[in-house]
Amino acid sequence: MRSGGHESHNELSGTVHGPVVQAGAVYGGIHFGPRPAAVQPTPWQLPPLVRVIDRTRELATLERHRARAAREDRPVLASLSGLGGVGKTTVALSWLYTLRSRFPGGQLHADLGAQSPEGPEHPAEVLARFLRAFGVPAQQIPARLSERTALYRSLTAVRRLVVLLDDAATAAQVRPLLPAGGSVTVVTSRRRLPGLTVDGCCPVQLEPLGPEAAVELLADTLSDGRVSEQPEDARALVELCAGLPLAVRVAGARLASRPGRHIGTMVRALGEERRRLEALAIDGDHDVLATLDVSYRALPVSAARLYRLLGLHPGREFDGSVAAALCAADGEAAGLLDVLHDASLLVEAAGERHRFHDLVRLHARAKADEEESPPEREAAVRRIADHYLASATRAEEILDPQHRTMARDYGPGPVVVAEVGPGPEAALDWLERELPNLMAVLHQAADAGFRTVCWQLADALWPLFLRRKFHAECAGAHHEGLAAARDLGDTAAECRMLTSGGVGELSAGNPGHALEMFERAARLFLSADDGLGHARTLNYRGLALQRLGRRRRAAEFFRRAAAELPAYGDRRAGGLAALNLADLALAEGRAEEAVLHARAAHGTLDEAGDTYNAARAAICAGRAHLALDRLDPAEELLTTAWAALREVSAYEAARALGSLAEAAERHGRWQLSRDRCRQALDLYASAGRSRSEEAAEVRRRLRALESDEPGR
């Protein structure tokens, strides 16, 4: 080659790696470098923001977690879980939009499709979309999941971005999608994802809105003033929606499409439980029923059946023993309850209890009606009833073994009994805690035709009614129990309902009605030639007559009872008759006679193992000694009675303390007397007897002690 009169030789031989430039002559400066890089796009994929209402606490939790992670120089990961339609994505967006200025690297969003009919998205497919959003050409996206994850994390290591992963199925699906660097990721799921806690996740469980917030959401949806003009109907509507944001939005949207429609019209449309879910739908769009159906279809077979059967439970909440009663296999209930909680179809209640959201309960019941045959539903309702009957009976045995004399009839199959003990206080607390469920089961049993369950459950609840004075529930239970016993033609059961119910009426301050019930029972016992049963009514009739002011006639009945009952072999009931004679003698000012009767009653009742009534006899004897100015034996008896009663009867314990306050005052121990008065008044209040004459007497004593300030 010639150039400018010079000959040059340009030869390339051997093995050469990399780019090569061949030139004969080169003039000027030569610079070698890489091809200019393309500008990587910044994705902004978050869906539009929707106004969030009353989620201040949840948003504050998320922000505290972000600030803590920033101080520790680590990525932010949070999960929002809850029932479908509770507003998880709305809360996530509300928070993430506030972070845009701090995270300029972009926003990624993916619907992971846990509830999709086609099944959840594979992480590899989601990563491919994310990589393309960062400008990676399709042909350069690796084939293997691990390689895509590595490339994704390389690209995000130098970016500050936010990622929203909606509707996740599992922690394993989420984990490859977590960015590197100082990014923020929020995962939403109907399922709780405990596996993410090992990745530093902050879990936030969303609950439905409270009434005020739900009304505000309805007003935001309508935006036409109807909520402020019709506040009572608006509140009724959101209560029927049970605070579920999706349900409130759907109801509001249906009203918004009819500007002239009164909110009360929608309230009436939702008033029928069986049609409520169908009414909470907009054609082709948002649908509460469809949302719940999706969650239900994702359940394993055993969990789905437990979900349906729990829908037959008549109460608002329940413990694990109810689920155990409904499960076919021993030991599977706890695991299936966990599945339902993880799917956000159950809500945790206090004391390791469980409850349905109101709309979920309707859905579960509807599924039971659709998928369980009538005999299967009846069997499940019976298992629930037997569980509560057996558990209440166990509590009755702990509290009042003398009362536990009537038969209990259970359906086929094993009966699951709840842990109600170990002692009297625990048994009473269990009965009181479960009382709403027990009453609901009693009503359900009557409707289902389980008449024996109806009266037997009323009978088992007697110790609770007697000690903690649930007068309205006592009257209602015995009314239904009496009707069931009559329908069965069971005279013994009818008499038990009349006598126990009559004692309840006495306690409620209705001696006239009580006497009518006792006399009806007496006639039934006579017709059945049951001398013992008839003798027992003597005690009851005497109590009613005493309350009616007919003391002489009452004393006659008590003396007959004290004589006849031991002759029929019931020494305990004879002891109760002696106690009634003691009370009557004390009320009439015959204190020495009261001491004699009370001492006899205490010995008989204590020997019979009736510690409750033996303590009542001790109170009577102590008060009689007070009337006789025998302070030391009075205090000894009253203190013993108070110790025995404070765990089983607030009312009787208050009576003992009121008399101990009097004894302390008469001993000149003014501060102790004041303290005992206050304790007694607290117990009267807890027993619902603040307005009783006994409580009024304690208040008068305390006022006198405080106004005179003796001993100060």
Secondary structure, DSSP 4 states (H G I P E B T S, - for coil): -EETTEE------S---S-----S---S-----PPPPPPPP--B-PPPP----S-HHHHHHHHHHHHHHHHTT--EEEEEE-STTS-HHHHHHHHHHHTGGG-TT-EEEEE--TT-TT-PPPHHHHHHHHHHHTT--GGGS-SSHHHHHHHHHHHHTT---EEEEES---HHHHGGG---SS-EEEEEESS--GGGGGGT-EEEE--PPPHHHHHHHHHHHH-SSHHHHSHHHHHHHHHHTTT-HHHHHHHHHHHHT-TT--HHHHHHHHHSHHHHHHHSB-TTS-BHHHHHHHHHHTS-HHHHHHHHHHTT--SSEE-HHHHHHH-SSTT-HHHHHHHHHHTTSSEEETTTEEE--HHHHHHHHHHHHHHS-HHHHHHHHHHHHHHHHHHHHHHHHHH-TTTTTS-----SS--------SSHHHHHHHHHHHHHHHHHHHHHHHHHT-HHHHHHHHHHTHHHHHHH--HHHHHHHHHHHHHHHHHHT-HHHHHHHHHHHHHHHHHTT-HHHHHHHHHHHHHHHHHTT-HHHHHHHHHHHHHHHHHTT-HHHHHHHHHHHHHHHHHTT-HHHHHHHHHHHHHHHHHTT-HHHHHHHHHHHHHHHHHTT-HHHHHHHHHHHHHHHHHTT-HHHHHHHHHHHHHHHTTT-HHHHHHHHHHHHHHHHHHT-HHHHHHHHHHHHHHHHHTT-TTSHHHHHHHHHHHHHHHH-TT-
